[in-house]
Amino acid sequence: MTDYTIRCAGLAPAPALQALEREAGARFRAIGMTAIADGDPTPLWILDERAAQNRLYVAMAPSGAPAGFL
């Protein structure tokens, strides 16, 4: 079991979150849901705006890399 830390993103690493979203979406390709796999990630401006409003939370892996976001 991995211990994750959930925190308010603050000034989030938005491009890293987009990459994470693409990686998660790609898993849907294996079950035939290509529309999700090929979908665009959340735009950078939305991630930045939500981070500035303290409305973006990030799950951080022990390595310090983002593992998920909400």
C-alpha positions as CSV (number, residue, x, y, z in Angstrom):
1,M,0.0,0.0,0.0
2,T,1.3,3.4,-0.9
3,D,0.8,6.4,1.3
4,Y,-0.5,9.4,-0.6
5,T,-0.8,13.0,0.7
6,I,-3.8,15.0,-0.4
7,R,-3.3,18.7,-0.4
8,C,-4.6,21.9,-1.9
9,A,-2.7,22.3,-5.1
10,G,-1.8,26.0,-4.7
11,L,0.1,26.9,-7.9
12,A,-0.4,23.5,-9.4
13,P,2.0,21.9,-11.9
14,A,-0.8,22.1,-14.5
15,P,1.1,20.5,-17.4
16,A,2.0,17.5,-15.1
17,L,-1.7,17.2,-14.2
18,Q,-2.7,17.2,-17.9
19,A,-0.2,14.4,-18.5
20,L,-1.6,12.4,-15.6
21,E,-5.1,12.9,-17.0
22,R,-4.0,11.7,-20.5
23,E,-2.4,8.6,-18.9
24,A,-5.6,7.8,-16.9
25,G,-7.8,8.3,-20.0
26,A,-5.6,6.0,-22.1
27,R,-6.6,3.1,-19.9
28,F,-10.1,3.3,-21.4
29,R,-8.7,2.3,-24.8
30,A,-8.3,-1.3,-23.7
31,I,-12.0,-1.6,-23.1
32,G,-13.1,0.1,-26.3
33,M,-13.9,3.5,-24.9
34,T,-11.7,5.4,-27.3
35,A,-13.7,8.6,-27.0
36,I,-12.5,8.9,-23.5
37,A,-8.9,7.8,-24.3
38,D,-8.7,10.4,-27.1
39,G,-10.4,13.2,-25.2
40,D,-8.6,16.4,-24.4
41,P,-7.4,16.9,-20.9
42,T,-8.7,19.7,-18.7
43,P,-7.4,23.0,-20.2
44,L,-4.5,24.6,-18.4
45,W,-6.4,27.8,-17.7
46,I,-9.1,25.9,-15.8
47,L,-6.5,24.1,-13.7
48,D,-4.7,27.3,-13.0
49,E,-7.9,29.1,-12.2
50,R,-9.1,26.4,-9.8
51,A,-5.6,26.3,-8.1
52,A,-5.7,30.1,-7.6
53,Q,-9.2,29.7,-6.0
54,N,-8.0,26.8,-3.7
55,R,-10.4,24.5,-5.5
56,L,-7.9,22.0,-6.9
57,Y,-6.7,19.2,-4.8
58,V,-3.8,16.9,-5.6
59,A,-2.9,13.5,-4.4
60,M,0.9,13.3,-4.0
61,A,2.9,10.1,-4.1
62,P,5.7,9.6,-1.6
63,S,8.1,10.4,-4.5
64,G,6.6,13.9,-4.6
65,A,5.0,13.3,-8.0
66,P,1.3,14.0,-8.5
67,A,-0.8,10.8,-8.6
68,G,-4.2,12.2,-9.1
69,F,-6.3,15.4,-8.7
70,L,-9.8,16.6,-8.1
